[in-house]
Amino acid sequence: MKIEAVDFFYLSMPVVTDAGDGSQDALVPGAQVAEIPSGCCGMAGAFGYEKEHYEVSMKVGELVLFPEIRKITENVLIAAPGTSCRHQIKDGTGRNAYHPIAILFDALIK
């Protein structure tokens, strides 16, 4: 599958480089890259895994991140470098999020 677009959450460094002129270039050739406007996913490491914090962690995710991800079309990959962030995105939206390096690897071997 050709990667046409990647939306990233939180840290963009592995997916995007500074072109030196104020613009950004995708490390995945030909892909459009956009930052997901959001705050914390709500997981905070193991915090959201704990039963007593689950409801709070989901409420934090619903503040900005989850609604923004729900707006993203299914043909766009979601990148998130944090393991707990990827789990929270999946649990809160049903969408898979991938580590940026995994996306880059897939793009390079195809």
C-alpha positions, -999 to 999 in steps of 0.1 A, spaced: 0 0 0 14 34 -10 14 58 19 -3 90 8 -9 108 41 2 106 77 -13 126 106 9 126 136 2 131 173 25 148 197 61 145 185 68 150 148 105 146 147 106 110 132 81 118 105 90 154 96 121 174 90 126 211 90 133 222 54 152 253 66 127 277 51 100 274 77 83 245 59 84 208 68 92 179 46 79 144 51 105 117 55 80 94 37 85 104 1 53 118 -15 33 117 16 13 146 30 20 151 67 -2 171 91 0 176 128 -31 166 148 -40 196 169 -43 181 204 -31 180 239 -24 150 261 -40 117 251 -49 110 288 -29 79 293 2 94 309 22 62 309 5 36 331 -19 61 347 -48 53 323 -43 16 327 -51 17 364 -88 10 371 -92 40 393 -79 64 366 -95 49 335 -125 73 334 -103 104 339 -79 93 312 -107 88 287 -122 122 296 -88 138 289 -86 121 256 -121 133 247 -111 170 253 -93 173 220 -75 143 207 -103 118 202 -126 142 184 -97 153 161 -89 117 153 -125 109 145 -124 136 118 -95 119 100 -105 98 70 -97 61 72 -71 63 44 -48 85 65 -23 68 88 -21 81 124 14 83 138 22 84 176 56 77 190 43 68 225 33 32 232 6 43 257 -6 70 234 -11 44 206 -31 22 230 -52 52 242 -60 62 206 -71 27 198 -92 24 230 -108 58 226 -114 59 189 -111 24 175 -83 37 151 -49 22 150 -20 45 155 15 35 144 50 44 155 65 69 130 95 47 124 72 17 115 55 40 90 89 50 76 101 14 74 70 3 56 74 31 31 110 23 25 106 -15 19 77 -11 -6 
